Amino acid sequence: MTHGNFVAQPEKYWDRLFAPGGHAAMITSVDKDGRVNAASYATCVRITHKPVQICFTTSQKGDTGRNILETGQFVVNLPQFEREILEKVRVVGLPFAPGVNELEKAGLTALPSSKVKPPRIAECLRHFECDVEWTKQWHNRIMVVGNVLEAWVEESCVDAKGYIVWDRIKPVAFCGAPYVNMFAAGYETMRVGLPYEGPEVTDAMRSVESMFEDM
């Protein structure tokens, strides 16, 4: 696979770049000794728009959770709905021993990040470099919320206003463990009307406008 030219996006476009809000993702991290780890996640969610923050949960016993608690950094890499990259997502999701570089096992290419130590994944078309805002442990899970420090996109996948080109990005979701190997695409777009004329419509529009007025 030929890797494209990635361009860092201005902060005012980061929120647009993560659309839609929830994704299948590969998250890269490093341990205190700098060893690279990658793991696949079914649900990685953008939870705030300004600043842009991303959330996911991971096992308390896994490498990702341990690395993040040690270093406070991670990168969210979003794959597209294409068989070749999704097969690699499944490889990255296998239970390799601690210290094994999953990127090498899956045949994926590491790209240097600009703001954090964990690498980006060249085969994914969007990357979000993050530092940890907070974590919460419960049962056997860790919830991680990260602040986006830098966002990247392959240059052909975004327009001049920072909006993604849907049929290039091809957002994808993993259907969950019970489905084993099934992914779902969600990159067809449709603009729909709002058959309601109450004051809530105006209030909602004002809320959206105020959210982005400084961008």
Secondary structure, 3 states (H helix, E strand, C coil): CCCCCEEECCHHHHHHHCCCCEEEEEEEEECCCCCEEEEEEEEEEEEEECCEEEEEEEECCCHHHHHHHHHCEEEEEECCCCHHHHHHHHHHCCCCCCCCCHHHHHCCCEECCCCCCCCEECCCCEEEEEEEEEEEEECCEEEEEEEEEEEEEEHHHECCCCCECHHHHCCEEECCHHHCCCEEECCCCCCCCCCCCCHHHHHHHHHHHHHHCCC
